[in-house]
Amino acid sequence: MLDIQTDNAVPSPKPSTTEPVRNAKFTPEVRKGLLGLGLGNALEWYDWMVFGLLSAFIGPNFFPNSEPLSATLNALAVFAVGFAFRPLGGILLGTLADRIGRRRVMLLSITLMAGTTLVIAITPSYATIGAWAGVILLACRVLQGISTGIEAPLSTSHAVELAPEGREGYVAGIMSFYVNIGILMASLVSFLCSLVIGGAAMGEWGWRVPFIIGALFGFVVLYLRRSLPETLKEEEMATNTPRAVWKGVGKHWLSVLAIIFVVGAAQAYNYAWNVGLPSAARSGFKEDPTAVFALTTILGAILVVGSWVIGKLADGKAMSKWFLVTRILAIPSVFLMLLYVQPGIGGFAAVLLGGSIVLVLNMTLYNVVSSSLMPKNIRGTGVALGYGIGVAVFGGTASYLLVWFQSLNLTWIFPVYVAVLSILSIVFYLAARRSNGIFVGK
């Protein structure tokens, strides 16, 4: 049995074994650390999804409401701004994480998310303070974009560094589990608030309740993260000047490129299934919204349970092999969407749920795989940079492209696009692994 000791300063080094150690145990300190990191991921996705779900209520409150559609579009535009600032968050906070340590940046990230969520919840409407309402909302979304640019990649890297060697599959599963819990919570809280408060009240003030819940949740996570163990040693931080960090990132540019496509292909698939297909069903094929939301809820439940199961199955296994197999499966499975070419809730259900297994396989593993491509001393910067660019360029545009191609009767182009991204992710991953090696797992 492997004995791992940790404290709040520096965890013990991972064992130098040649094979993964599936039975290596987690200490209470590490378990508490994983809880704080995982719940932070849940909060990030909760806040991100709540804004999108409630945009029809947020728009008229923060922008001139003479025309509700225009106000909603303004809110969605502000939502999109957050994606654009993710790479900046990766650059700024990733460098900081490699310079001063993971723990401090993880505390800063969750403070930014919780604080800005609270500000959105209590900011007066356009009717009260005029254009300043929109300015404050935009500023909050910029800060949230910077925060989310580091939260997912660094929290996963931090978790991988905390865990014993060979337990990367478990880490992938548990972190993905919390992400999907956050997404499911956003839908559930929004639904329950609307059910209890009513549509009219939701438009006036009720939309603020999910944001208040998110802010309170954030301060609980902040408390849990106060005891996060630090995984960078003092001597490692002392030599990690910004110049040294970026020199190292430049040396591993092929790994950064691989991370961009590893993340981008997974996120394009993800947003297509979670946002693009439901949007096409409601707007393009005029499916019953209640049935569509019911099926997307089932998809969310599959992602929650599936991420846990995949983590258990991959625990102690070679992550590189799991990644290659799951990414190869994504290439043909994305073409399932071509089967949904005419109205019919049965066809929509078959496509949405049929692709869900490959979706959960890819979404569970991609962050840990990305972390494995960068050495520890520059992991915060390199992984966050690749993640931010991948999500912004490929994830943030996926649902729009899907619906746009469908409107032009060119639906076939989108699955080809995702398939090409998946192929490129495999090619660049193999090239980076051959050139630079992998630094986590086997």
Residue, then its C-alpha position, 0 to 999 in steps of 0.5 A: m500500500l502506498d503511503i502519501q503524506t500531505d500538508n498545507a505547504v508541500p505534498s509529498p512527491k508522487p511515487s516513481t513507479t513505472e506502472p500506474v498504482r490504482n490502489a494508492k489511497f487519498t489522504p483526508e487533506v487531499r480529499k478535502g482539496l479535491l472537494g474544494l477544487g471540484l465544487g469550484n468547477a461546479l460553481e463556475w459552470y453553474d454561474w456560466m449557464v445561469f446567465g445564458l438560461l436567464s438572458a431573456f430576463i436579464g436583458p430588459n433589466f440591464f438594457p433599454n427595454s423598448e424592444p425585448l428581443s434587442a435587449t435579450l440579444n444585448a445580454l447574449a452579446v455580453f454573455a459571449v464577451g466572457f468567452a473572448f476574455r478566457p485566453l486573457g485569464g489563462i495568460l494572466l492568472g496562469t503565469l501567476a499560478d506558476r509564479i506564486g503557486r496554485r493555491r493563491v490563484m485558486l482562491l483568487s479565481i473563486t473570489l472573482m466568480a462569487g463576487t461578480t455574481l453577487v454584484i450582478a444579483i444586486t445591481p439596480s436595473y436600467a430604469t434606476i441607474g440608466a446605462w451604468a447598469g449595462v456597464i456594470l454587467l459587462a465589467c462583471r462578465v469580463l472578470q468572470g471570463i478571466s476567472t473561468g479562463i483559469e478555473a477549469p484548467l488550473s483546478t484540474s492541474h492542481a487536482v492531478e498534482l495532489a493525487p497519487e500517481g496512477r489515479e489520474g482517471y479518478v481525478a478526471g471523473i471526479m472533476s468532470f462530475y462536479v462540472n456536470i453537477g453545476i450545469l444540472m444545478a443551473s437548470l434545476v434552480s432556474f426551473l424551481c425559481s420560475l415554478v415557485i415565483g412565477g413568470a411575471a415575478m421572474g422578469e421583475w426580480g426573481w431572476r436575481v435569486p439564482f445569482i444570489i444562490g450562486a454567490l452564497f455557494g461561491f463563498v462556501v467554496l472559498y472557505l473550503r479552499r482556504s485549506l488547499p495544499e500547495t503543490l509547488k515547492e518554494e524553490e520551484m516558485a523562486t526560479n519561476t520568473p515570468r520570463a522563465v515561464w514563457k520561455g518554457v511555454g515557447k519551448h513546448w509550443l507544440s504541446v500548447l497547440a495540441i491542448i488547443f485542439v484537444v480542448g477545442a474538439a471536445q468543446a465543439y462536440n459538447y456545445a453542439w449537443n448541449v446547446g446547438l441541437p436543442s436550439a435547432a430542435r426548438s427554432g428550426f423544427k419547432e419541437d415542443p419546448t417541454a419535450v426538448f427540455a426534458l430530453t436535455t435534462i436526461l442528457g445532463a443526468i447521463l453526463v453526471v452519472g457517466s463522468w463518475v463511471i468513466g472515472k472509475l473505469a479509467d482509474g489506474k489505466a493509461m490515460s493516453k490510450w483512453f484518450l486516443v480511443t475515445r477521440i477516435l470514436a468521436i469522429p464517426s459519432v458526430f455524424l449522428m446529427l445528420l439523422y435529425v433532418q426533419p421534425g420529430i421528437g423521436g429523431f431528436a431523442a435518438v440523436l441527442l442520447g445516441g451521441s451522449i456516451v461518446l460525449v461523456l467519454n470525451m468531456t470526462l478526460y480532456n482536461v486531465v489529458s491537457s494537463s499531462l502535456m505540460p511540465k509542472n513548472i509551466r503547467g498553469t500557464g501552458v494548459a490555461l493558454g491552450y484551454g482558453i484559446g480552444v474554448a473561445v475559438f471552437g467551443g464558443t462558436a460551435s452552437y452558432l455554426l451548427v444552427w447557421f449551417q442548418s439554416l443554409n441547408l448545409t447541415w453536413i458541414f458541421p459534423v465534418y468540421v468537428a470530425v476534422l477538429s478531432i483528427l487534428s487533436i489526435v495528430f497534434y497530441l501524438a506529435a507533442r507526445r513524441s516531441n516533448g513527452i507526457f508529464v502525468g500518467k502513462 
